[in-house]
Amino acid sequence: MISSPIKLIGLDLDGTLLGTDSQVHEPERTALQQARQAGVAAALCTGRSPLDSAAHAKAAGGVDWIITENGARITSAAGETIYRHTMTPQHIDILLTLCETHGVEPSFYGEHTVWYGAKCKAFFDEIARIRGSVAVDLNHFCYVDTPEQWRALSGETIFKAIVYGDARDLD
């Protein structure tokens, strides 16, 4: 076994580990596994949810950690949660009020679900139109279409929020 001064590599998914077709290709898989065999730990680091990331980790031949939702959750290769930082109900309520006030809408990344609205759906539709498919597994996504449904989520465990809307409204 070759020894390396590098102890850890962190890999983003889109445009790093994944090709333009959102797949792990053999050269990347081989390089990643050679590094691990040399004693270098590997972490996927992404804004995606663990459910979107786990299949890519498996396709890459395995990693040591998966850091998701922009660092809000870290899981081991076995799926054990090592670290988690969630939004408070107060922060969720403030964000929902801002979204309502400015005509934008959130997407919330929860424990096992990503809740999204019409603006996020339009974003996914545009990606699918351009690329021919969407790069995420939408099986764990849940569509929300009323302010009441969004407000009902304030008691959920939320790791990350993304706000979608016109750039002027977001500014």
N, CA and C of each residue as an Amber inpcrd file, in Angstrom:
protein
   513
   0.8420000  -1.1840000   0.0000000   0.0000000   0.0000000   0.0000000
   0.8850000   1.2450000   0.0000000   0.5070000   2.2170000  -0.8130000
   1.2330000   3.4770000  -0.9090000   0.7310000   4.4150000   0.1850000
   1.6500000   5.0520000   0.8950000   1.2740000   6.0000000   1.9360000
   1.1460000   7.3890000   1.3240000   0.2570000   8.2050000   1.8720000
   0.0310000   9.5400000   1.3390000   0.0400000  10.5620000   2.4700000
   0.6310000  11.7680000   2.2260000   0.5480000  12.8250000   3.2420000
  -0.8650000  13.4160000   3.3160000  -1.6810000  13.1480000   2.3130000
  -3.0560000  13.6330000   2.3040000  -3.8770000  12.7060000   3.1920000
  -4.6380000  13.2630000   4.0950000  -5.4330000  12.4660000   5.0410000
  -6.9060000  12.4010000   4.6730000  -7.4030000  13.4340000   3.9700000
  -8.8170000  13.4980000   3.6440000  -9.0170000  14.2260000   2.3260000
  -9.9100000  13.6910000   1.5020000 -10.3340000  14.4320000   0.3190000
 -11.8450000  14.6400000   0.4310000 -12.2690000  15.8310000   0.1010000
 -13.6950000  16.1570000   0.0670000 -14.0840000  16.4030000  -1.3730000
 -15.1400000  15.7400000  -1.7960000 -15.5710000  15.8330000  -3.1880000
 -16.9990000  16.3410000  -3.2900000 -17.1780000  17.4000000  -4.0370000
 -18.5240000  17.8360000  -4.3820000 -19.0810000  16.8240000  -5.3800000
 -20.3710000  16.8060000  -5.5550000 -20.9690000  15.8910000  -6.5200000
 -20.9710000  16.4920000  -7.9200000 -21.7830000  17.5100000  -8.1330000
 -21.9840000  18.0560000  -9.4680000 -20.7200000  18.7170000 -10.0030000
 -20.2460000  18.2030000 -11.1260000 -19.0730000  18.7600000 -11.7790000
 -17.7490000  18.3100000 -11.1870000 -17.7720000  17.4770000 -10.1620000
 -16.5440000  16.9620000  -9.5510000 -16.5610000  15.4370000  -9.6190000
 -17.3210000  14.8100000  -8.7450000 -17.4260000  13.3500000  -8.7800000
 -18.3430000  12.8960000  -9.9060000 -19.3730000  13.6720000 -10.1810000
 -20.3430000  13.3000000 -11.2120000 -20.0220000  13.9890000 -12.5280000
 -20.2480000  13.2550000 -13.6130000 -20.1040000  13.8410000 -14.9370000
 -21.3180000  14.6760000 -15.2800000 -21.3320000  15.2260000 -16.4880000
 -22.4510000  16.0590000 -16.9220000 -23.7470000  15.2600000 -17.0220000
 -23.6400000  13.9400000 -17.0390000 -24.8300000  13.0840000 -17.0650000
 -25.2850000  12.6850000 -15.6590000 -24.6790000  13.3020000 -14.6390000
 -25.0000000  13.0390000 -13.2220000 -24.6880000  11.6150000 -12.7930000
 -23.6920000  11.0140000 -13.4330000 -23.2660000   9.6560000 -13.1130000
 -21.8050000   9.6630000 -12.6740000 -21.4330000   8.6860000 -11.8180000
 -20.0320000   8.4730000 -11.4640000 -19.4340000   7.6180000 -12.5700000
 -18.3210000   8.0640000 -13.1300000 -17.6650000   7.3240000 -14.2110000
 -16.4560000   6.5720000 -13.6640000 -16.0250000   5.5870000 -14.3880000
 -14.9600000   4.6870000 -13.9230000 -13.6690000   5.4020000 -13.5380000
 -13.1750000   6.3920000 -14.3030000 -11.9340000   7.0610000 -13.8730000
 -12.0430000   7.7040000 -12.4840000 -13.1670000   8.3480000 -12.2060000
 -13.3570000   8.9870000 -10.8980000 -13.5070000   7.9320000  -9.8010000
 -14.2540000   6.8920000 -10.1060000 -14.4420000   5.8060000  -9.1320000
 -13.0940000   5.1650000  -8.7980000 -12.3060000   4.8690000  -9.8060000
 -11.0040000   4.2300000  -9.6090000 -10.0810000   5.1300000  -8.8030000
 -10.0090000   6.4150000  -9.1580000  -9.1250000   7.3450000  -8.4370000
  -9.5410000   7.4740000  -6.9740000 -10.8290000   7.5600000  -6.7390000
 -11.3340000   7.6750000  -5.3670000 -10.9820000   6.4370000  -4.5570000
 -11.1930000   5.2680000  -5.1130000 -10.9230000   4.0340000  -4.3800000
  -9.4230000   3.7870000  -4.2050000  -8.6050000   4.2170000  -5.1580000
  -7.1490000   4.1210000  -4.9870000  -6.6940000   5.0040000  -3.8300000
  -7.2630000   6.1980000  -3.7380000  -6.9230000   7.0970000  -2.6240000
  -7.3210000   6.4550000  -1.2980000  -8.5000000   5.8790000  -1.2370000
  -8.9490000   5.2440000   0.0070000  -8.0520000   4.0590000   0.3680000
  -7.6430000   3.2980000  -0.6280000  -6.7500000   2.1630000  -0.3700000
  -5.3870000   2.6330000   0.1260000  -5.0130000   3.8710000  -0.2190000
  -3.7460000   4.4460000   0.2420000  -3.8840000   5.0780000   1.6260000
  -5.0620000   4.9340000   2.2400000  -5.2570000   5.4560000   3.5820000
  -5.8520000   6.8470000   3.6510000  -6.3260000   7.3710000   2.5300000
  -6.9300000   8.6930000   2.4980000  -8.4390000   8.5370000   2.7080000
  -8.9650000   9.2220000   3.7080000 -10.4110000   9.1940000   3.9410000
 -11.0930000  10.0480000   2.8720000 -12.3280000   9.6920000   2.5520000
 -13.0690000  10.4160000   1.5180000 -14.4330000  10.8380000   2.0370000
 -14.7850000  12.0820000   1.7320000 -16.0960000  12.6140000   2.1200000
 -16.7620000  13.2320000   0.9040000 -18.0300000  12.8910000   0.7030000
 -18.8280000  13.6370000  -0.2590000 -19.3060000  14.8840000   0.4630000
 -19.2170000  16.0290000  -0.1870000 -19.6130000  17.3070000   0.4070000
 -20.5660000  17.9850000  -0.5720000 -21.8240000  18.1320000  -0.1610000
 -22.8200000  18.6110000  -1.1050000 -23.9270000  19.3940000  -0.4190000
 -24.6310000  20.1500000  -1.1990000 -25.8340000  20.8130000  -0.7080000
 -27.0420000  19.9040000  -0.7680000 -26.9050000  18.7690000  -1.4210000
 -28.0190000  17.8340000  -1.5600000 -28.3470000  17.1490000  -0.2400000
 -29.4600000  16.4190000  -0.2530000 -29.8630000  15.6610000   0.9290000
 -29.1330000  14.3210000   0.9600000 -29.1160000  13.6520000   2.1130000
 -28.4940000  12.3210000   2.1820000 -29.1390000  11.3270000   1.2170000
 -30.4380000  11.4580000   1.0120000 -31.1180000  10.5420000   0.1030000
 -30.6290000  10.7150000  -1.3310000 -30.3040000  11.9340000  -1.7330000
 -29.7460000  12.1740000  -3.0670000 -28.2950000  11.7290000  -3.1590000
 -27.5900000  11.7450000  -2.0520000 -26.1460000  11.5130000  -2.0470000
 -25.7480000  10.0540000  -1.8840000 -26.5210000   9.2850000  -1.1570000
 -26.1370000   7.9120000  -0.8250000 -25.9240000   7.0500000  -2.0650000
 -26.7810000   7.1830000  -3.0580000 -26.6330000   6.3690000  -4.2670000
 -25.3380000   6.7150000  -5.0040000 -24.9610000   7.9820000  -4.9760000
 -23.7140000   8.3890000  -5.6360000 -22.4970000   7.8650000  -4.8670000
 -22.5930000   7.8600000  -3.5450000 -21.5050000   7.2890000  -2.7360000
 -21.3330000   5.8070000  -3.0680000 -22.4220000   5.1050000  -3.1890000
 -22.3740000   3.6800000  -3.5310000 -21.7990000   3.4770000  -4.9340000
 -22.2420000   4.2950000  -5.8870000 -21.7420000   4.1890000  -7.2650000
 -20.2480000   4.4810000  -7.3470000 -19.7480000   5.2810000  -6.4090000
 -18.3170000   5.6140000  -6.3800000 -17.4960000   4.5350000  -5.6910000
 -18.1420000   3.4910000  -5.2130000 -17.4310000   2.4200000  -4.5190000
 -17.3520000   2.6150000  -3.0240000 -18.0100000   3.6490000  -2.5240000
 -18.0320000   3.9120000  -1.0900000 -17.1760000   5.1000000  -0.7030000
 -17.5970000   5.7580000   0.3700000 -16.8580000   6.8690000   0.9660000
 -16.9190000   6.6830000   2.4730000 -16.1760000   7.4930000   3.1900000
 -16.1540000   7.3920000   4.6410000 -17.2350000   8.2340000   5.3050000
 -17.5160000   9.4010000   4.7290000 -18.5310000  10.2950000   5.2710000
 -19.2940000  10.9500000   4.1370000 -20.5110000  11.3480000   4.4510000
 -21.3080000  12.1280000   3.5120000 -21.7610000  13.3850000   4.2570000
 -21.2710000  14.5220000   3.7760000 -21.5970000  15.8180000   4.3670000
 -22.6400000  16.4540000   3.4540000 -23.8420000  16.6680000   3.9970000
 -24.9560000  17.1000000   3.1640000 -25.5680000  18.4010000   3.6640000
 -26.5050000  18.8930000   2.8610000 -27.2410000  20.1070000   3.1820000
 -26.3030000  21.2480000   3.5840000 -25.2330000  21.3830000   2.7910000
 -24.2320000  22.4410000   3.0030000 -23.6080000  22.3840000   4.3890000
 -23.3990000  21.1760000   4.9010000 -22.7230000  20.9890000   6.1810000
 -23.6470000  20.8330000   7.3740000 -24.9610000  20.8930000   7.1700000
 -25.8920000  20.7980000   8.2870000 -26.0200000  19.3720000   8.8320000
 -25.5950000  18.3770000   8.0360000 -25.6830000  16.9870000   8.4930000
 -24.4860000  16.2090000   7.9590000 -23.9030000  15.3950000   8.8390000
 -22.8020000  14.5150000   8.4480000 -23.1900000  13.1050000   8.8500000
 -23.0830000  12.1850000   7.9020000 -23.3660000  10.7810000   8.1830000
 -22.1500000   9.9360000   7.8490000 -22.0460000   8.8080000   8.5360000
 -20.9700000   7.8630000   8.2680000 -21.3240000   7.0440000   7.0340000
 -20.3750000   6.2530000   6.5750000 -20.6190000   5.3640000   5.4400000
 -21.7650000   4.4040000   5.7320000 -21.9370000   4.0590000   6.9840000
 -23.0100000   3.1370000   7.3820000 -24.3560000   3.8440000   7.5390000
 -24.3900000   5.1640000   7.3630000 -25.6330000   5.9030000   7.4730000
 -25.9170000   6.4550000   8.8560000 -24.9820000   6.2990000   9.7840000
 -25.1430000   6.8170000  11.1420000 -24.9150000   8.3210000  11.1430000
 -25.8270000   9.0660000  11.7660000 -25.6750000  10.5130000  11.8440000
 -24.6040000  10.8560000  12.8760000 -23.5980000  11.5880000  12.4270000
 -22.4850000  11.9970000  13.2840000 -22.7000000  13.4240000  13.7910000
 -23.2780000  14.2600000  12.9310000 -23.4860000  15.6690000  13.2690000
 -24.7660000  16.1320000  12.6000000 -25.4970000  16.9860000  13.2910000
 -26.7010000  17.5830000  12.7130000 -26.9220000  18.9630000  13.3140000
 -27.2870000  19.8940000  12.4670000 -27.6160000  21.2510000  12.9090000
 -28.8750000  21.6650000  12.1550000 -29.9480000  21.8890000  12.8860000
 -31.2220000  22.1790000  12.2500000 -31.6380000  23.6340000  12.4590000
 -32.5850000  24.0520000  11.6310000 -33.1580000  25.3790000  11.7730000
 -34.1530000  25.3510000  12.9310000 -34.2610000  26.4470000  13.6500000
 -35.2360000  26.5220000  14.7410000 -36.6130000  26.8430000  14.1540000
 -37.6870000  26.4850000  14.8590000 -39.0250000  26.8790000  14.4010000
 -39.1460000  28.3920000  14.2250000 -38.4740000  29.1610000  15.0830000
 -38.5210000  30.6200000  14.9660000 -37.8920000  31.0830000  13.6550000
 -36.7540000  30.4920000  13.2820000 -36.1110000  30.8560000  12.0180000
 -36.9690000  30.4570000  10.8260000 -37.6190000  29.3160000  10.9370000
 -38.5000000  28.8740000   9.8580000 -39.6610000  29.8450000   9.7000000
 -40.2520000  30.2560000  10.8130000 -41.3610000  31.2130000  10.7580000
 -40.9210000  32.5510000  10.1610000 -39.7500000  33.0390000  10.5510000
 -39.2240000  34.2930000   9.9970000 -39.0170000  34.1490000   8.4940000
 -38.4260000  33.0400000   8.0740000 -38.1850000  32.8160000   6.6490000
 -39.5030000  32.7530000   5.8800000 -40.4960000  32.0550000   6.4200000
 -41.7940000  31.9690000   5.7460000 -42.4550000  33.3420000   5.6330000
 -42.3450000  34.1530000   6.6660000 -42.9000000  35.5090000   6.6160000
 -42.2060000  36.3330000   5.5400000 -40.8870000  36.2410000   5.4730000
 -40.1380000  36.9680000   4.4280000 -40.5370000  36.4830000   3.0360000
 -40.7010000  35.1770000   2.8770000 -41.1040000  34.6320000   1.5800000
 -42.4800000  35.1550000   1.1750000 -43.4260000  35.1390000   2.1030000
 -44.7760000  35.6380000   1.8200000 -44.7420000  37.1250000   1.4710000
 -43.9550000  37.8820000   2.2080000 -43.8690000  39.3320000   1.9990000
 -43.2960000  39.6760000   0.6310000 -42.3220000  38.8920000   0.1750000
 -41.6000000  39.2420000  -1.0500000 -41.9750000  38.3890000  -2.2640000
 -42.9890000  37.5420000  -2.1200000 -43.4780000  36.7780000  -3.2690000
 -42.5100000  35.7140000  -3.7630000 -41.7200000  35.1620000  -2.8550000
 -40.8040000  34.0760000  -3.1930000 -41.2240000  32.8590000  -2.3640000
 -40.5980000  31.7240000  -2.6060000 -40.9830000  30.5510000  -1.8180000
 -39.7700000  29.6970000  -1.4890000 -39.8650000  28.9960000  -0.3670000
 -38.7340000  28.1630000   0.0550000 -38.8250000  26.7420000  -0.4840000
 -37.7460000  26.0450000  -0.3260000 -37.7200000  24.5860000  -0.3210000
 -37.0590000  24.2410000   1.0000000 -37.5910000  23.2460000   1.6870000
 -37.0510000  22.8330000   2.9800000 -36.5120000  21.4180000   2.8730000
 -35.3090000  21.2270000   3.3800000 -34.6910000  19.9030000   3.4350000
 -34.9080000  19.3460000   4.8330000 -35.7520000  18.3190000   4.9350000
 -36.0760000  17.7310000   6.2220000 -35.3690000  16.4130000   6.4510000
 -35.7750000  15.7300000   7.5050000 -35.1450000  14.4630000   7.8960000
 -35.1720000  13.4340000   6.7620000 -36.3420000  13.2500000   6.1330000
 -36.4850000  12.2560000   5.0680000 -37.2020000  12.8020000   3.8480000
 -37.4750000  14.0950000   3.8330000 -38.2640000  14.7040000   2.7630000
 -37.6880000  16.0610000   2.4060000 -37.8070000  16.4090000   1.1270000
 -37.5410000  17.7720000   0.6830000 -38.8800000  18.3280000   0.2140000
 -39.3320000  19.4090000   0.8620000 -40.5830000  20.0490000   0.4800000
 -40.2570000  21.1690000  -0.4860000 -41.0160000  21.2550000  -1.5640000
 -40.7570000  22.2630000  -2.5810000 -42.0730000  22.7960000  -3.1240000
 -42.0040000  23.9720000  -3.7500000 -43.1890000  24.6070000  -4.3030000
 -43.0940000  24.7800000  -5.8070000 -43.9950000  25.5950000  -6.3380000
 -44.1190000  25.7740000  -7.7860000 -42.8640000  26.3740000  -8.4180000
 -42.2000000  27.2980000  -7.7190000 -41.0060000  27.9290000  -8.2930000
 -39.8510000  26.9310000  -8.3960000 -39.7000000  26.0700000  -7.4090000
 -38.6750000  25.0180000  -7.4720000 -39.0370000  24.0110000  -8.5640000
 -40.3130000  23.6780000  -8.6650000 -40.7570000  22.7550000  -9.7110000
 -40.4170000  23.3290000 -11.0850000 -40.6380000  24.6370000 -11.2720000
 -40.2980000  25.2830000 -12.5450000 -38.7980000  25.1910000 -12.8080000
 -37.9940000  25.3240000 -11.7490000 -36.5370000  25.1770000 -11.8700000
 -36.1810000  23.7620000 -12.3310000 -36.7790000  22.7340000 -11.6850000
 -36.5240000  21.3470000 -12.0930000 -36.9820000  21.1010000 -13.5260000
 -38.1260000  21.6570000 -13.8960000 -38.6290000  21.4880000 -15.2620000
 -37.6550000  22.0930000 -16.2710000 -37.0870000  23.2440000 -15.9340000
 -36.1360000  23.8950000 -16.8410000 -34.8540000  23.0570000 -16.9670000
 -34.3750000  22.5190000 -15.8630000 -33.1990000  21.6470000 -15.9190000
 -33.4850000  20.4290000 -16.7850000 -34.6440000  19.8170000 -16.5860000
 -35.0140000  18.6380000 -17.3780000 -35.1200000  18.9930000 -18.8570000
 -35.6390000  20.1780000 -19.1730000 -35.7500000  20.6090000 -20.5660000
 -34.3740000  20.7580000 -21.2010000 -33.4490000  21.3470000 -20.4610000
 -32.1050000  21.5900000 -20.9900000 -31.2830000  20.3040000 -21.0520000
 -31.3260000  19.5070000 -19.9780000 -30.4500000  18.3330000 -19.8690000
 -31.1170000  17.0330000 -20.2590000 -32.4240000  17.0320000 -20.3450000
 -33.1310000  15.7990000 -20.6500000 -33.5800000  15.0390000 -19.4150000
 -33.0710000  15.4360000 -18.2460000 -33.4760000  14.8070000 -16.9890000
 -33.0860000  15.7240000 -15.8330000 -33.6090000  15.3920000 -14.6650000
 -33.2530000  16.1220000 -13.4470000 -32.2250000  15.2740000 -12.7130000
 -31.2030000  15.9140000 -12.1370000 -30.0770000  15.2060000 -11.5330000
 -30.3560000  14.6750000 -10.1330000 -31.5670000  14.8390000  -9.6320000
 -31.8770000  14.3610000  -8.2910000 -33.0120000  13.3450000  -8.3470000
 -33.0370000  12.4740000  -7.3670000 -34.1050000  11.4920000  -7.2270000
 -35.2860000  12.1810000  -6.5490000 -36.3530000  12.3920000  -7.2870000
 -37.4890000  13.1490000  -6.7610000 -38.4550000  12.3000000  -5.9380000
 -38.1300000  11.0460000  -5.6750000 -39.0250000  10.1650000  -4.9300000
 -39.2770000  10.6390000  -3.5010000 -38.3330000  11.3210000  -2.8990000
 -38.5230000  11.7900000  -1.5230000 -38.8630000  13.2830000  -1.4570000
 -39.2560000  13.8570000  -2.5880000 -39.6720000  15.2500000  -2.6350000
 -41.1840000  15.3190000  -2.4750000 -41.6550000  16.3570000  -1.8070000
 -43.0830000  16.5280000  -1.5500000 -43.4860000  17.9400000  -1.9530000
 -44.4640000  18.0500000  -2.8350000 -44.9200000  19.3390000  -3.3350000
 -45.8140000  20.0420000  -2.3090000 -45.5650000  21.3260000  -2.0970000
 -46.3500000  22.1600000  -1.1860000 -46.8730000  23.3390000  -1.9990000
 -48.1780000  23.6290000  -1.8870000 -48.6800000  24.7130000  -2.7330000
 -49.5160000  25.7780000  -2.0360000 -49.6380000  25.7320000  -0.7090000
 -50.3790000  26.8000000  -0.0310000 -49.5630000  27.3320000   1.1470000
 -49.8040000  28.5940000   1.5080000 -49.1100000  29.1440000   2.6800000
 -49.3890000  28.3350000   3.9520000 -50.5950000  27.7970000   4.0620000
 -50.9420000  26.9980000   5.2400000 -50.1020000  25.7210000   5.3020000
 -49.8900000  25.1060000   4.1540000 -49.0580000  23.8940000   4.1220000
 -47.6150000  24.2250000   4.4920000 -47.1150000  25.3700000   4.0180000
 -45.7530000  25.7810000   4.3860000 -45.6710000  26.0200000   5.8950000
 -46.6530000  26.7270000   6.4450000 -46.6520000  27.0290000   7.8790000
 -46.7140000  25.7570000   8.7250000 -47.4090000  24.7530000   8.2420000
 -47.5200000  23.4860000   8.9810000 -46.1690000  22.7890000   9.1160000
 -45.2060000  23.1660000   8.2790000 -43.8790000  22.5460000   8.3300000
 -42.9800000  23.1480000   9.3950000 -43.4050000  24.2150000  10.0550000
 -42.5270000  24.8860000  11.0320000 -42.1720000  23.9840000  12.2070000
 -42.9280000  22.9310000  12.4450000 -42.6030000  21.9920000  13.5200000
 -41.7470000  20.8260000  13.0670000 -41.4350000  20.7620000  11.7710000
 -40.6120000  19.6770000  11.2340000 -39.1200000  19.9350000  11.5020000
 -38.3380000  18.8930000  11.4290000 -36.8850000  19.0220000  11.4990000
 -36.4060000  19.4790000  10.1270000 -35.8520000  20.6810000  10.0660000
 -35.3980000  21.2730000   8.8040000 -33.8970000  21.5520000   8.9110000
 -33.1490000  21.0080000   7.9600000 -31.7020000  21.1930000   7.9340000
 -31.2780000  22.3660000   7.0560000 -32.0450000  22.6140000   6.0060000
 -31.6170000  23.6040000   5.0250000 -32.8390000  24.1890000   4.3430000
 -32.7330000  25.4430000   3.9530000 -33.7700000  26.0860000   3.1520000
 -33.1120000  26.7510000   1.9520000 -33.7840000  26.6580000   0.8350000
 -33.3980000  27.3900000  -0.3720000 -34.5980000  28.2440000  -0.7270000
 -34.3650000  29.4630000  -1.1690000 -35.4700000  30.3290000  -1.5550000
 -35.4200000  30.5310000  -3.0670000 -36.5680000  30.2970000  -3.7110000
 -36.6990000  30.4350000  -5.1600000 -37.5860000  31.6280000  -5.4820000
 -37.2390000  32.3210000  -6.5530000 -38.0610000  33.4330000  -6.9990000
 -37.3010000  34.2660000  -8.0120000 -37.9330000  35.2960000  -8.4850000
 -37.3140000  36.2350000  -9.3950000 -36.1500000  36.9240000  -8.6820000
 -35.0690000  37.1500000  -9.3970000 -33.8650000  37.7380000  -8.7990000
 -34.1520000  39.0640000  -8.1160000 -35.0080000  39.8770000  -8.6850000
 -35.3370000  41.1820000  -8.0690000 -36.0470000  40.9770000  -6.7410000
 -36.9500000  39.9960000  -6.6840000 -37.6490000  39.7120000  -5.4300000
 -36.7090000  39.1340000  -4.3960000 -35.7790000  38.3060000  -4.8290000
 -34.8130000  37.7220000  -3.8990000 -33.8870000  38.7910000  -3.3310000
 -33.4730000  39.7350000  -4.1850000 -32.6260000  40.8370000  -3.7060000
 -33.3430000  41.6520000  -2.6590000
